[in-house]
Amino acid sequence: MEKVTLLGLCPDAETAARGVEALEKAGFASQDYEILTSTPYPEGAFGEKPVKHKLFVFPFVGAAAGLSVAVLLTAATQLDFPLVTGGKPILSLPPMFIIAYEATLLGAIIFTVLGIIFESRLPRWSLGLYDRRITQGYIGLLVSCLEDRRPQAEQALSQAGVIEIKRRYPGGGGD
């Protein structure tokens, strides 16, 4: 069975919320549709379920990676080029703390930026179906379903009051 992608254009947020509700009543899961808008709306504004993210994990992983690299790098450097000065230990901890602190913060920052990109699902090379009117204030409901469920999705979107429904089939055909 082939998958088809539908794009319903809604003139306002109320119509989009009715569309989400109609799709859920028709048995579509939240993974089957996506809301496309050019303006930021608060989470759940269209009645969709909140998305769970794991962004808080990335800084911790980055900090641990940065600390590990810093300790290994500074210890390896001091052991590889030992400078014995006045009977002091070869591994000098105060300079290692400074480098470890900086590397920990750098790792946390880099991993946070990567986490934001990852959690935002960027880059999106193939959005699939799109309409330029979304950038002008319309709201798009992008539905991906099997071909046999297409009539149910179209009926749900039509009942919600979308102004136009576009279709795309896997081979690239559509209107």
N, C-alpha and C positions, 0 to 999 in steps of 0.2 A: 504494500500500500504506500502510495506516495504522500509526501508532506506538502502542504500548501501554506503559503503565508498570506494573511489578510491584513490590510491596514484600513482601519475605520477612522475617518476624520471627524473630530468633534469641535463644534464652534466655541464651547466654553467648558469650564470645569464641572458644572452640574451634569452636562451630557456625558462627559467622560466617567464621572462617578456612577451614573446610571448604566453606562456600558460595562464597567467592571462588575457591577452587581448582576447585570443580566448574564455576563459570561460565567460568573460563579454559579448562578442558578441553573445555567445550561450544563454544568458539570465540568467546566474547565478549571484546571488548577492554576495557582499563581505562577507556576513555571511556564504555562502555555501562552501567557500574554505579557506584554510589556507596554508601559506608558511612555510616549515620546512627547516632550514638551520643550520649548525654548526658554521658559521661565521656571525658576526654582519654586516648587511647591513644597510645603512641609510634608514630612513622611506620613503616609496614611491619608492624605487629603482626598484621594479618590476611592477610599475604602479598601485599598489593598493592604495585605498583611505586612507588618514591618520586616525589613530584610535584616537578617543577622549577619554581622560581619566579624572578622577576626583581626581588625586593624591593631588592636592593643597588643597583639603578640609580636608584631614586627619590631617595635623598638627594643623589646627585651632580647629577642634573638640577635638583633644588630649589636646591642650593648655587649652581650656575651661573646659574640664573634670579635668585636673590636678589642675587648679586654684580653681575650685569648691570643690574638695576633700580637698585641702590644707586649704582653709578657713573654711570649715566645721570641719575638724579634729582639727585645732588649736583652733578655737572658742569653740568647744565642750570640748576639754581637759581643757582649762582655766576656763570654766564655771563649769565643773564637779569637778575640784579640785581648788577652789578659794583660792588664796593666797593674802590676803590683806596686803600690805606693805606700811606703811606710808601714807595712804589715796589715793594712786594711783589707777587708774581704774583697774578692774580685767582683762579686755581684753587689752593686751599690743600689740600695732600695730607694732612697729619696728621688733620684732622677727617674727610676723606673715608675714610681707612682705618678709623676707628672705625665710621662708618655702614656701610661695606662689610662689615666683620667681622660686625656685628650682623645685617645683612640676609642675609648668606650663611648664618649659623646659623639664622635664622628660616625662610628658604626651605628649607633641608635638613630642618628639623623638620616644617614643614607638608607637604612632599612625602612624607616618611616616613609620616606619619599617613595621607595619601591613598593611599600605596602599600599600607599594611597593609589598608585598607578594600578597595582594588581586588583585591589578591592573595587576600583572604579571600572574595571574591565576594559582598560585602555591598553593599547590601541584597539579599536574595533575596525578591523579591515573590511568586514562585510556586514553592514547593518541589515542588508536584505532589501526591504521595501521602505521607501521614504517619499515624502511629498514636501515640496518647498514651502507650502502654506504653514507648516509646523513652525517655521522660523518667523512667521507673521502673526503668531498668536493662537493658531489652532492647536489642538491636542490630538495626538495620534494614539490609537490603540492597535498595537501590532500583535496579531494572534498567529501562532504557529500550531497547526493541527494536521491530522491525517485527512485525506481527501473525503472519506465518508462522514467526517464530522463538520465539513465545510458548511453545509446548509444550516446546521444548528448555530454555528458561529455567526454566519451572515444574518440569520433571523434575530439572534440576540442583539447584534449591533444595530440592526434596523429598528428594532423595538425601542432601543435606548435613544434613538434620535440622531444617529450619526448622519452627516450630510453626504458622504460618499464612501464607498468601500472599494478598495483596490485589491487585486489578487496577483500573486506571483507563484508560479509552479516551479518545481525543482530544476527543470531544464532552462529556466530563465524566462519562459513565456508568461504573459499576464497582460493586464490592462493598466 
